[in-house]
């Protein structure tokens, strides 16, 4: 029989709790003290850990993503212009040294975009998971999905258009700023909704543009695909900028909640290291 609280370990007490949840586990060696568990019935929450450092890293990397997108737009439009010259005027610049240079630069831009996106995605998901774990402490009752979905939800086909938003929604609600009387005031979800909408549009536009580009063989098709790629990169820039606003908003709310808030039906949280910065 599993523990009725954490649903992970084997129950050993008459009321269905494991040794960890019942507090009957043996003491740690050397006088060490185990982390204080936070409220909630998932058995995974501990008192908040500061997301400030990760938020700064995510913000910086999103700036790199924006720079890579701008580079891709510039090189892509230049390459598209050479193909457009072939279509309209029959100019053969695309087959000369200028064309080869333009293609090489666009290839470098594509690689830089991939590297920037990968690095940003890894750090963002780590930040996202930390804020979800903190949200479990602040208010587990509004969490619609477990902390594992803060990572796994991004990799489930089709469902990744919805699962991360459900996680983010619970995090936003639990992290809402506290009032002077200790209550929680409603914070508009505009940053969350704008970021998620822009992210979905950017993902769809990028997929459509890449398919069109890969299938383009005639000069006219290449020109159309190049224009759509530039547009998708512009949308990606908007999504990245909105992601910065979303990350800053959630981080700010969690810092304020950790410093001044109180977990539902539980003791006041311990100060967050470095949160004052």
Rosetta blueprint (number, residue, H / E / L):
1 X L
2 X E
3 X L
4 X L
5 X L
6 X L
7 X L
8 X L
9 X L
10 X E
11 X L
12 X L
13 X L
14 X L
15 X L
16 X L
17 X L
18 X L
19 X H
20 X H
21 X H
22 X H
23 X L
24 X L
25 X L
26 X L
27 X L
28 X L
29 X H
30 X H
31 X H
32 X L
33 X L
34 X L
35 X L
36 X L
37 X E
38 X L
39 X L
40 X L
41 X L
42 X L
43 X L
44 X L
45 X L
46 X E
47 X L
48 X L
49 X L
50 X L
51 X L
52 X H
53 X H
54 X H
55 X H
56 X H
57 X H
58 X H
59 X H
60 X H
61 X H
62 X H
63 X H
64 X H
65 X H
66 X H
67 X H
68 X H
69 X H
70 X H
71 X H
72 X H
73 X H
74 X H
75 X H
76 X H
77 X H
78 X H
79 X H
80 X H
81 X H
82 X H
83 X H
84 X H
85 X H
86 X H
87 X H
88 X H
89 X L
90 X L
91 X L
92 X L
93 X H
94 X H
95 X H
96 X L
97 X H
98 X H
99 X H
100 X H
101 X H
102 X H
103 X H
104 X H
105 X H
106 X H
107 X H
108 X H
109 X H
110 X H
111 X H
112 X H
113 X H
114 X H
115 X H
116 X H
117 X H
118 X H
119 X H
120 X H
121 X H
122 X H
123 X H
124 X H
125 X H
126 X H
127 X H
128 X H
129 X H
130 X H
131 X H
132 X H
133 X H
134 X H
135 X H
136 X H
137 X H
138 X H
139 X L
140 X H
141 X H
142 X H
143 X L
144 X L
145 X L
146 X L
147 X L
148 X L
149 X H
150 X H
151 X H
152 X H
153 X H
154 X H
155 X H
156 X L
157 X L
158 X L
159 X H
160 X H
161 X H
162 X L
163 X H
164 X H
165 X H
166 X H
167 X H
168 X H
169 X H
170 X H
171 X H
172 X H
173 X H
174 X H
175 X L
176 X L
177 X L
178 X E
179 X L
180 X L
181 X L
182 X L
183 X L
184 X E
185 X L
186 X L
187 X L
188 X L
189 X L
190 X H
191 X H
192 X H
193 X H
194 X H
195 X H
196 X H
197 X H
198 X H
199 X H
200 X H
201 X H
202 X H
203 X H
204 X H
205 X H
206 X H
207 X H
208 X H
209 X H
210 X H
211 X H
212 X H
213 X H
214 X H
215 X H
216 X L
217 X L
218 X L
219 X H
220 X H
221 X H
222 X H
223 X H
224 X H
225 X H
226 X H
227 X H
228 X H
229 X H
230 X H
231 X H
232 X H
233 X H
234 X H
235 X H
236 X H
237 X H
238 X H
239 X H
240 X H
241 X H
242 X H
243 X H
244 X H
245 X H
246 X H
247 X H
248 X H
249 X H
250 X H
251 X H
252 X H
253 X H
254 X H
255 X H
256 X H
257 X H
258 X H
259 X H
260 X H
261 X L
262 X L
263 X L
264 X L
265 X L
266 X L
267 X L
268 X L
269 X L
270 X L
271 X L
272 X L
273 X L
274 X L
275 X L
276 X L
277 X L
